[in-house]
Amino acid sequence: MRAVSAALPLLALSFTATLGASAVLAQAPQDAHGVAASTVTPAAEPWRNRALRPEARAALLVAAMREDEKLQLVRTWFPPLAKGQPGAPDDLIPSAGEMVGIPRLGIPTLRESDASLGVANQVNQRPGDTATALPASLATAASFNPVIAEQGGAMIGAEARAKRFNVLLAGGVNLTRDPWGGRDFEYLGEDPLLAGTLAGAQVRGVQSNHIVSTIKHFALNAQETGRMVYDARIGEAALHESDLLAFEIGIAEGQPASVMCAYNKINGDHACESADLLTRVLRGDWHYTGWVMSDWGAVHSTVKAANAGLDQDSGAELDDGDWFRDRLRAAVASGAVAPARLDAMARNILTGIIASGLYDDPAPETVQPIDTEAHARVAQTAAEQGIVLLRNSADLLPAASTARRIVLIGGHADVGVLSGGGSSQVRSTGGVPVEIPLTSGPAASFARITWHNSSPLRAIQALAPKAEVTYVDGRDAARAVQTARGADLVLVFATQWRTEAEDVTSLSLPDGQDTLIAKVAAANPRTAVVLETGGPVLMPWLGKVGAVLAAWYPGQRGGEAIANVLFGKVNPSGRLPITFPASPAQAPRPAPVGLEVIASHDAASNAGMGGGAAALAIPVDYPEGADVGYRWYERTGARPLFPFGFGLSYTRFAYDRLTATGGADLTVRFTVTNTGERTGAVVPQLYAAPEGEGAYPARLAGFVRIELAPGESRTVTLRADRRVLARWDEGAREWALAKGRYTVMVARAAGAPVLSGTAELEGARFRP
């Protein structure tokens, strides 16, 4: 099922189109006000008839195009390297890329921006251009709230359109398979239902502005170190039941105009040259009609890539050859790539442009005003709903209003909050209080260690005006310990930076922070730790501290969001979208794969962003198969530090009256009651698994986020998503839901059921 969310009031944002208006590929676009457009069109331009399906309009456009115009569509320029090259457009905006439009046919120039967490401006290539920064996608995932994801997408889309961008490289949905993934903070966790549902919502939000969103990186881009050279090896059924299921759900929910294929190989073929992925699965199984663009520098051939299903070579200056220009023209002339295939490439691109609403409602040619305050509230709400309370011994939090001395230690908490690095980096509104250039490594050319200007210190001082609030940087552990003694509350801000292009090599906090936390907690047990990280970390000090908050990278208003949760203005409701292991040995791969060999190759290949045909191939096997994350822990019997779905609240919730109904679908009904003294949100999670032969670890099959006042009860109904419960039949290329008895659990987290039952399912076979 698509996860149900409690109603969340939509903020008054300057969106071009109504929030939630999907750019469904099978529908004719509406105008900017959601009103059906006129279908009257001159006979000479039949593609302007909005009553036709986008594919039909695109086909009419292709029929009117010259070959050179079709070739113009299938390759984009990369501005940092394209300027001054023969044929490069003279209006390049320093950003991700540009496809030159065809004015005589009304085809707009595509101006692309990285956009996982906001309109990116990684190393200030557009001086002075700032944007609203959302928290890490893991924070959005931790909200378990599709409304939050859709609001964030709509906000980013509105800002992009106002800045003249009309293609956003958003929609990251790769599953977290290893706990040290450098880019995991950009993605939506380890579960396909959660990740796919929220990615679809984010894409819907972006495209509500009549611009294009991608969904990426297709597929199994599960690590950053060696992303150009590793070969992900996994069985077809396991792939469909995990990573591909996340994409299937995200595409069905969000209808993205474009799919971006990945850098890595998968089962021997580069992802952007995989006919199995791009044609057999995407076009055949899922009937996708938009276009496939490459990642930047991910193309390594002409004939193989084009015939496999790649429609557009994006950021082509980063490739190891100019594959989709003169070589493609020659391949079409020789018949190695059929003219009909070139037509299909152009048609797919135009279908996405039309279906998103961009063709009929082009982005403005001049920069438009942005309501930065309203957009900042979107970012703050996302951060607040995504913060996860992991520990709260003796109800240390929320901080008492009577606290007279509060000490903050470390993490540059006096000036801001940490941001993740790489192509998603947003130069946020309000300035950059700390920015540390990298001197080496594959991310050095396009990433900096950056803090957003949102000071937890200032936010806490505002909430506790009568308290003495002190900050020490933590570099001198003895001074930090001395300052912490006798304080009513000590807040240690612990950080771990992650970035695109390289994975972390350890799950321990860097720079001696574990030792610092242990010493401070020994001096004052009223110590809470605020984690600003892009994934799980080890916590050898866990039993010594009073409280732990996972704040992720909390974005534009992270300081305010953290303070509001610490002081109880916001009751924490986030739930972990990834498992926190107790040790690296619990993971399917207890260390990053091929680290030394891969790292040396990456450092020599265009700063890790492309360049190089990748003759080196490091095999990466996935023995966990479909059992990603919490399913692996159940399968191996390992007990993690914190399980998927875990999160505490300042109130308490009770569950009762479970009924489970089988038949064609699995449906559960139960009651949730807030038995505490504070209003709060709770996230009941439905897990299910077949009994007997064919059993597998329980899978998340449904979830809902609901808010309850003290003493309030609500009856909840969840219907399991049949794709989650089914197995993929490779021969028939369809889902097979086994007949029989299923164990049903309503849980607070994976492996922590509060209600259990069984139901009999009839069994079924169905297509994607």
N, C-alpha and C positions, 0 to 999 in steps of 0.2 A: 504494500500500500504506500501511497505517498504520505509521509508523516504529517499528522495533524498538528497544528500549532494553535495555542491559545491566541485569542484576538490581541493584537498589539496596535495601538493607534498609530496611523501613519503620520509622520511628521510633514509639515508644510514645506516641501522642497521644491526647488525650481526645475522640476523635471519637464522635459519636452512633451512626454506622453504620459498617460495615466499609469501609475505604478501597478504592475500586475498584468498589463496588456501584453500578452505573449506575441512574439513574432513567429507565429506558427507557419511552418514552411508550406503547408497545404492551403493556406488561406490567402486571399487577396488582401494587401495592406489597406489600412485605413489612414485617414489624414491625421494631422498632429493632435486633433481633438477627439480621436476615436470615432469619427463619423465616417460612414462609408463614402468613399470618393466617387465622383462621377465616372461612369463607364463610357462616356462619349469620347471617342478618339478619332483623329483624322485617319482615313483609310491608308494614307502613306506611312503612318506610324502605328501599326496595330499592336505593338508591344506596350503601348501606353494604356491599353484597356485593362483597368484594374479588376474587372470581373473575371479575367482569366487567372488560372493558377500561375504561381511564380515560374514553374518549370516551362509552361507554355509561352509565357511572355519572354523568358530567357531564350527559348528556342527561336522565336521570331527575331529577336535581336541578333542572335548569332547568324541567322540567314542573311541579315543585312550587312554583315561585317566583312571586311577584307582580311586576308590571311595575316598581314602585318598587324592589324588591330587585334586579332586573336592572340598573336604572340606577345603583344603589349600587355595583355591581361595576365599572362601566366608567369610573369617574373616581376618581383618588386626590388626596388633599390634600397640599399642600406646607407642612410645619409652620411654617417661619419666617414665612410670609405668611398662613397659614390661621387661626392663633390669634385668637379673638375674632370670626371671621366667622360669620354665621348658619348653623347646621347643622354647623359644624365639630366633630369629636369632641373631648372634653375630655381624652383620654389620649394626645395627640400626643407622641411622643418626638422631640426635636430631631434631625432626620436628613433623609433624602431624601424620604420620603413615607409615606402610610398609606391603605390601602383598608379601610373599615370592614366587619367581618365580619357574618355573619348567624347568630347562635347557635342559633336554632330549627332550622336545617338543618345545623348543625355546620360551617359555613363560617368559617374563622378570619380574624381581622383580619390583613391583610398589612402588616407593618412593614418598610420598605425602607431599605437602607443602600447608599451607594456603597462599592465593594469591589474595585477592580481590584488593589490591593496590600495590602489589609487592611481591617478595619472602620474606615471613615473617620470623622474628627471634625475637619474641615478647619480651622476657626477657633475650636476649643475651644467649640463650641456646647453640648457636654455636659461641663461642667467636671469634670476629674479622670478622665474616661473614656479610658483608653489601650488600645492594642491592639498586636499584633505586626505589624511592617511588613516585608513582603517586599521584596526588591530590585525595581528596575524590571522590567517585563515583558520588556524587551529582554534583560535578564540571564537570565531564564528561557528565552527563545528561544535565547540563546547557548549554553545547556547542550545543546541538541539532544536533550533528554531528557524524554519524556512523563511519566516517573515523578516528576521534579522538579515539573512543572506540576501533576500530580494531587495530590501531597503539599501543595503550596502552596494549592490550592483547598480541599482537605479541612481544612487548618488554619484558613483564613479562615472556612469554613463552620461549623466547630466553635465558633469565637469568636463569630461572629454569633448562632448559636443560643443560646449561653450568655448573650448580652446581650439576648435576646428578639427579635432580628431574624429574619425568615424569608424575605426576598427580597433577594438580593444582585445589585447592578448590576455584574456581573463579565463575563468572557468577551470582552474587547476583541480584535477580530480584523481591524481595518482595516489594509490593506497600506500600507507606507511607500512613497509615490510621490515625495515631495520630501524632501530631506535636512534641511529646517528646520522640519518639522512640530512644533508645540508639544506635541502629545499623543503623539508617536511613542513616547515612553518607556513609555507605558501599553500599547502594542500589541506584536505579536510578529514584527515585521520585514516584509520585502518579498516573501517567497515564499509562495504559497498552500498548498503542502503542509506546510511547516514551521509556518506560523501556524495553519492549520486543525487540524492534528494536536495541537498543544500547547493550543490553545483548547479543543478537545474534552476533553482530559485535565483541564484546569483545571475545566471545568464538571462533569465526572464527580465530581471531588473535592468541589466545593461541595455537590452534590446528594446525595452519600453521607451527608450529615447530615440528610436528609429536609427540606431547604429548597430554595427555588427559586433558580436562577441564570438570568440572561439571557445572551444572546450579542449583541454590539453592535459598531458602530452601523450599521445596515442601511440604506443601503450607500453606499460611496464617500465617506465622511467623511475625506477625505485632507488637509485643512488646517483649521486652527483660526481664523486670521484670516478674518473674513467667513463663518463657518460658517452663519450664519442667512440669508445672501443669495447665496451663489455657486451657480451652476448647473453641476454636473458633467456634461460632455457626452462620451459614449463610445458606441461601437457595441455592439450586443447580444452578438455573439460574443466580442468582446474583454472585455466585462464578465464573461461567464460563465467565461472562461478565466483570469481573474485574481481580482478581489475577490470575486465571487460563488462562485468555486470554494473560496476560503478559508472562506466561510460554509457552503457545502454540506458540506465535510469536517468542519468544527467541529460542525455540527448532527448529522451522522451519527454522529460519534464520541462526542459528549457528551450528546445528547438534551436540550438545555436546555428548561426548561418555558416560557421566554418569549424572544422576540426583540424587541430594542429598535430601533426605526427612528430614523433620523438627522435632524439639523437641516437639512442642505443640500437643495437641489433636485438632481434627477438627470434629465437629458434633459427639462427643462421642468416637472416636477412635484416638489413637496416630497416628500421620501422617505416621510413619514408620510401622504401622500395619493396614493401611487403604486400604482394597481391593478396595474400591470405587476410591481412588486416584491412587493407584499404578497399578491396573489391569484394572478396568473399563475405567478410563479416559486415563491414560498414554499409556497402551498397546492397549486398545480397540478403543477408540476414535481417538487417535493420532498415533497409529501404531508405537510406539517407539521401537527401537530394541537394544539400548544400555543397560547399567546396572543401577540399583538403589542401591546407597549406603546410609547408615544411616548417620545422623550427629553423632558426637562423644558423646556416652552415651545416645543415643536416642532409644535404643532397650530394650524392656521389656518382650520379650517372644521368644519362639522358633517356635512352630507350627503356631501360629497366624501370626507372622511376615513373616515367610517363605511362607506360603500359601497365604498371602495377596499380595505378590509381591516384598518383600525386597530380593535383591540378595546378598548383602554384608553387614556384620556387621563391621562398621569402628571404629577404636579406641576402640576396645572391652573392654580394661581394664577399661574404664570409665563406663561400664554398671553396673547394679545392679546384674548381673549374667552372666556367660559365656555361652551365649545362642546359639552360632553358632559353637560350637566345639563338645564336647561329647554329649550334649543334642540333637544337630542336628543329629549326627550320630545315636543316639538311636531312634530319631523320624523317620528317614528314615528306620531303621531296622524294626520298628513296623508298618510302613505304615501310620503313622500320617502325615508325609510329604512324598509324593510319590517319588520314585527314579527319575521319570521323571521330577519332580519339581526341584530336586537337579541338574539334567542335564541342565534344563533351566536356573538355576541360574548361573552355570558355563558358559553356552553358551552366556548369555547376557554379562557377564564380558568380555569374549574373543571377542565378537563382537565389543564392544567399543574399546578394545585394538587394534584390527586389523583395524577398520575403521578410527581411529585417525592417523594411519601410524606408531604407536609405535612398533607393532610387527615386521614389515619389516625394520624399521629404528630405532633400540633401541638407547636410550640416551647413551652418552659416559660413560665409567667407571671411567674416571679421570676428574677432574675439568678443564674447558676450559676458555680461556681468554674472557673478556667482554669489549665491547667498552662503557665504562661508560659515556663518554662525549656525545656520540650520544644518548644514552638512556636518559641522563638528559635533552637533548633538547626535547625529546618526552614528558617528564613530564612537562617541562616548557610550551610547546605549549598547552597541555591539560589545565593547570592552567589558561593560558591567555585567552583561548576561553571560559572557564567556569566562569570567574569572572563576576558578574552581577552588573551593575551600577543601584542602586535603586533610588538615588536622586542626583540632580546636580543643585541646586538653583543658579541662576545668573551665570551659567557656571563657577562655582568655579574650576572644573576640565575640561580639564587637567591642571595640575599645570603650571603656567607660568614660562618660563625659566629665567625670570627676578627676581624671588623670591630670596631675599637675606637672609631671616631668616626663617628656617623651623624647627618646633618642632615636635618630635615624642613622644607619651606618651603611656606607658603601653604595655602589651602583650608580654614582652620579645622581643620586636621588634629590640632591639640592637643586638640580637644573633641569632634569628631564627623564625620559624613559627610553630604553634601548629599542632599536629597530633592526630587523633582519636585513641582510645584504643581498645584492645582485640586481637582476633586471626588475624586480618588484619594488626597488627602493624609491620611496616618495620623499621629495623635499617638501616638508609639510609647512602649512601656513603657520606663521609664528616664528620661523627661523630654526637654525640648527645650533644648539648650545655647545655640542661636542661632536667633532668629526675627526676621525683618525684614518689617514690614508694607509693603504696596504703597501708594503715594500716588496712583497714577493708573493708567489702562488698564482694559480690559474685565475683567481678572481680579482687580481690586483688592478687590472685595467678598467674595470667597470663596477667596482664595489668599494665602499668605505664603511668603516664602523661608525654608525651615526645614531645620535639620540634626538628624539623629538622634544620640542620645547614645551613640556608639560610636567612641571615640577611637583613630585609628591610632597616635598617639603612645604611648598607654598599652599598646596591644597589642604594638607593636614593643619597647617597654621590657621587657615580660614575656618576649619571645622572645630578647632580647639583654641579659640582666641585667648582663653585664660591660662593656658598651659605654657610652660617653658619648653619649646621644641628646639632641639639641638641636632646638628648634623656633623658627623665626622666621616672622612672618606674611607676609613678602614685599612689604609695602607700600613699604618702603625697599629698592629694588633694590641699591643700593651695599652696604647692610648684609648683605643676603642673599648677595651675591657673596663678600663678605669672610668670612662664616661658612662658606660652602661650600668655600673653598680648603683643600686638604689633607685633606678628609674621606675616609674609606674608602668611603662611600656617601652620595649626596645624593638625596633623594626630593622631587620637586616635585609637590605636589597641585594639579592644575589643574581648575577647575570652570566649567561653563556651565549655568545654570538654565533650565529650560523649564517651561511651564505650559499647562494647558487654557486655551482662549479666545484665545490669541494665539501666533503663530509667532515664532521668532527671525528677525531680519532679517539676520544674518550668521553664517557658519560659522567665523569666527575666534573664538578665546577672548577674552572681554571683559576690560576693565580692565587692558590692557597685559600680560597674562600671557604672550603669545608673546614679547615682548621680554625679560621676566624670565627665561623658560626659556632663551632663546638666550644671555643674559649669564651665567647660572649654569653652563650647559654649557661655555661657553668657559673659565670659570675652573676647572672640574673635569669632565673627560670621564666620570667615574664617576657620571653623573647618570641617574636613572630618573624618568620622568614617569608619574604615576598620574592618569588622566583620570576625573573624576566628571562625566559628561555624560548628557544624554537623547537623544543621537543623534551623528552624525558631526561632527567638527570638522576644520579644516585644521591642518596641522602643518608650518609653514615651517622649524622647527628640527629636523625628524626626523633628518636625517643627522648632527646634532651631539650627540645624546644616546645613552646606552648602551642604554636599554631604555624600552619604553612598555607600560603596562597599561591596557586599557579596563575600568574597574571599574563603569561606568554609575552609576546611583544605587543603592548596594549594600545599603540597608535596615538593619534593626534591629541586625544584627551585622556591618555592613560593615567597621568598623575591624579586627575580628578576622579576617574573611575576607581582606582585603587583606594584612594582616601574614602570614597563613599562606601565601599564595601568594608573597609577596616572599621569605620565608625558606625556602621549599621544603617546609614541612609539608604543603602541598597542591600537587600538580603541576598547573599550569594546563591546562585542557582545553576552555575555551570557544572557540566559533567565531562569527565575525561573522554576525548575522542580517540585517544591512543592509550595503550597499556604502558605503565611505568615499570620496567623490570627491576627486580631486586639485585640482579647482577647481569653483566653482559653475557654470561654463560647461558642464561635462559633464552636468549634470542636464537632464531634458527641458524644464523651465522654469528658466532660469538666475536667476530672482528670484521672490519670492512674487508671486502674481497680484493685480492691482488693490489693492495694499497701502494706498495713501493713501485711496482712496474707501471701501474696506471698513472700514478701521480707524476712520474718522470715524463710520460708521454703527454699528459695534459699540459704540463708547464711549457712544453715545446710547441704546442699547437694553438696558436692564436688566442692565448689567454683563456683557453678552455671553452671558448664560445663557438668553435667550428674550426674549419681549416684543417685539412688532412683527411685522406681517404680512409684512414684508420685500418691500415694493413694488420695492425695488432688486434687480436681479438681475445679477450679474457672471458672464459665461460663463467657464468654465475648461475648456479642451479638453485631452484626453489623447492626444497624438499617439503616445505609446508603446504605447497600446492594452493588449494582454495582456502586452507585453514590459516588465514592471515590474522596476526594480532592475537586477540583474546581466544580465538579458536585454537591457535597453536598452544597456548598455555593450558587450555582444557585437555587437549590431546596428549600433551607431555606430562600433565599433572604438576606443572610448576606453579608455585604461588608467587605472583608478582608483588612488587612493593605497593602498587595501586592498580586496580583493574580498570579496564575500559568501562565507561559509564559511571564511574565513581564520582561522588561529590557530596559535600555536606552542606547544611543549611543552619541558620540561626533559629529555625523552628523545627518541629518534628511532624512526620506524616505516618499515618497508619493505613494499611490496605486490608480489605476483606471482601467477602461475597463474590468470589470468583466463579464464573460460569464459562466453560469452554465449549464451543459448538463447532462440529465438523461438517462433513458433507463435501460440497464442491469447494468451499473455502473454510479456512480456519479463522474463527472469530472469538474473541474473549471479551468479557464484560466484568467489571469489578468496580469497587468503590474506593476512593481515596479521601482521607480526612486529615485536615491540618489540626493536630492535637496540641500544638504549641501556642505561644502567646504573640507571635508575630505573623504578619502576612508574608507569604513566601511562595516561590514557584517550585514545582517538583516535576521530575521527568520519569514517569513510569516507562519501563522498557519491556517489550514482549520478546522473549526468546523461545525458540522451538526447535525440535529435532525428532526424526523418526526413531521408533523403537525397533529392536531386532535387527535383521539382516539389512544392510545398507545404511546403518546408523552413522551419523557424523556429529562432530561437536555442535552444540547448540548455536544457532545463528540469530542475530538480531533481525526480527521480522516485522517490527512496528515500534513506534514510540510517539509520545505526545508531551508537550510542555504545557502545564496548566498552573494557574496562580490561584491560591486559596487564602481566604481570610481566616483568622483564628476560629476554630470550631466548625469551619465550613467543610461540607462533604460534597463530592461530585462523583457521579457514575460515569465511567469511561468505557468506551467501546473501541477496540482496536481490531482491525482485520489484517491478517498476515499477508505480506506480499508473496504471491505464489512463486515468483522467480527466485526468491531467497530460499524457499523450501525445496525447490526442484533441483534435479541434476541435469547437466547438459548431455544430450545424446549426440555424440559426434557423427554417427552414421546418418541419422535422420535430420540432423541440424535443427533440433527443437528441444524445448524444455520437457522433461518427464517428471511429473509429480507422482511419487510412489503412493499406492494405495496402502492404508494401514493405520496403525495407532501412532500418534505423535505425542511426545511429552511437551507440555506447555508451561512456561514459567513467566510470571510477572516479577520483575526484579528491580532492585535499586541500582545494580551494576552487573556486569558479566560475572557469573558464578555466585551471585548473591540473591537468590530468589526469595521473595516474600510470600508469594502465592504460587501453588503448583497444581497441575491437573493434567488430564489427557483428553484427546479427541480423535475420532476416526475420520480420516479423509478418504474420499472416493477414488482419488487418483485422476490424473488427466495428462494430456499431451497438448502443448500449445506452442505456437511460433513466437519469436521475440516481437 
